[in-house]
């Protein structure tokens, strides 16, 4: 019981340290709104596209942190084979005893693949709105995959946008 409780507590601590996209968005906005858009691009790389609005604002699309994660296949866990042992002792002739041991086994199935191996693309996409003075007025994650480790947000990893606890 104590081991289960300790394991559950360890999982809770790990998950408490994970950052979601919503939490990352909050940190990113507090850090970047009001900053020059060129400062962001010089730190994290250029945008992949931009759209000029009639208001003079520019909407930039930015993508970064591209990597690939390998996910190993998963298999069933076969049940161990059950065996039965039977021992017979017979006196075949006076003074001669023969002991015969026979082991009977059941078929042990091989593990079966549940899901094949695969690769998963990880990345962070942001939409950044800058005013005519090129100051960031809005920034948000538009496409945020899971992180490389236990993180729920690739944007949090790439932009170091973990909330202060």
C-alpha positions in Angstrom: 0.0 0.0 0.0 2.8 2.4 0.9 4.6 1.7 -2.4 1.4 2.5 -4.4 0.9 5.7 -2.5 4.5 6.7 -3.1 4.2 5.9 -6.8 1.0 7.9 -7.1 2.7 10.8 -5.3 5.6 10.7 -7.7 3.3 10.7 -10.7 1.5 13.7 -9.3 4.7 15.6 -8.8 5.8 14.9 -12.4 2.5 16.0 -13.8 2.4 19.1 -11.7 5.7 20.2 -13.4 4.2 19.7 -16.9 3.1 22.8 -18.8 0.0 22.9 -20.9 -0.5 25.0 -24.1 -2.8 27.3 -22.1 -0.2 27.9 -19.4 2.5 28.4 -22.0 0.3 30.9 -23.9 -0.1 33.0 -20.7 3.6 33.1 -20.1 4.4 33.8 -23.8 1.9 36.7 -23.8 3.2 38.2 -20.6 6.7 38.0 -21.9 6.3 39.2 -25.5 3.3 41.6 -25.8 4.7 45.1 -26.0 8.1 43.9 -27.2 9.5 44.6 -30.7 8.6 41.8 -33.1 12.2 41.9 -34.4 13.5 41.0 -30.9 11.4 37.8 -31.0 12.6 36.9 -34.5 16.2 37.6 -33.7 15.9 35.2 -30.7 13.9 32.4 -32.3 14.2 32.7 -36.0 12.2 34.4 -38.9 8.5 33.9 -39.5 7.3 31.5 -42.2 4.7 33.9 -43.5 3.2 37.3 -42.9 -0.1 39.0 -43.8 -0.5 42.8 -44.0 -3.9 44.0 -42.6 -5.7 47.1 -43.8 -5.3 48.5 -40.2 -1.5 48.5 -40.7 -1.0 45.6 -38.3 0.9 42.6 -39.6 0.1 39.0 -38.7 3.1 36.7 -38.7 3.1 33.0 -38.6 6.1 31.5 -36.9 7.2 27.8 -36.5 10.0 26.4 -34.5 11.3 23.6 -32.4 10.8 21.0 -35.1 12.0 17.6 -34.1 10.9 14.0 -34.5 10.2 11.5 -31.7 10.3 7.8 -32.1 7.5 5.8 -30.4 8.3 2.2 -29.9 5.8 -0.5 -30.7 3.7 -1.9 -27.9 3.0 -5.6 -27.4 0.6 -7.8 -25.4 2.1 -9.5 -22.3 1.5 -13.3 -22.8 0.5 -15.3 -19.8 3.1 -17.7 -18.7 2.7 -21.3 -19.9 1.1 -23.6 -17.3 2.8 -26.9 -16.8 1.7 -30.0 -14.9 4.1 -32.6 -13.7 3.1 -36.1 -13.0 5.4 -38.7 -11.4 4.6 -42.4 -11.4 6.6 -45.0 -9.6 6.1 -48.6 -10.5 7.7 -51.8 -9.4 8.3 -53.6 -12.7 9.9 -56.7 -11.3 10.4 -57.7 -7.7 13.1 -55.4 -6.3 13.2 -53.1 -9.5 11.4 -49.8 -9.1 11.0 -47.4 -12.1 10.0 -43.8 -11.6 8.6 -41.9 -14.6 8.1 -38.1 -14.6 6.0 -36.5 -17.3 5.6 -32.8 -17.7 2.6 -31.5 -19.7 2.6 -27.9 -20.8 0.1 -25.6 -22.4 0.9 -23.5 -25.5 2.5 -20.2 -24.6 1.4 -17.6 -27.1 4.0 -15.1 -28.4 3.5 -11.4 -27.7 1.2 -9.7 -30.2 1.9 -6.2 -31.5 -0.8 -3.8 -30.3 0.6 -0.7 -32.1 3.4 -0.5 -34.6 6.5 1.7 -34.2 6.0 5.2 -35.5 7.5 8.7 -35.6 5.7 11.8 -34.3 6.6 15.3 -35.5 6.9 17.8 -32.6 6.8 21.6 -33.2 5.4 24.9 -32.1 3.4 27.3 -34.3 2.6 30.8 -33.2 0.5 33.7 -34.6 2.1 37.0 -33.8 0.3 40.3 -34.4 2.4 43.4 -34.6 1.1 47.0 -34.8 2.4 49.5 -37.4 5.3 50.4 -35.1 6.2 46.6 -35.2 5.4 46.1 -31.6 3.8 42.8 -30.6 0.1 43.4 -29.6 -0.9 39.7 -29.6 0.8 36.3 -29.6 -0.6 32.9 -29.2 0.1 29.3 -30.0 -2.0 28.1 -33.0 -0.5 24.6 -33.2 1.3 23.1 -30.2 2.3 19.4 -30.1 3.4 17.5 -27.0 6.9 18.2 -25.8 9.8 15.8 -26.1 9.7 14.6 -22.5 6.7 14.6 -20.2 5.7 18.1 -21.2 2.3 18.8 -22.8 3.6 21.8 -24.7 6.3 21.9 -27.3 6.0 25.8 -27.3 6.7 25.8 -23.6 9.9 23.9 -24.2 11.1 25.9 -27.2 10.3 29.3 -25.8 11.2 28.4 -22.2 7.6 29.4 -21.2 7.1 27.5 -18.0 4.9 29.2 -15.5 6.5 30.2 -12.2 5.2 28.1 -9.4 
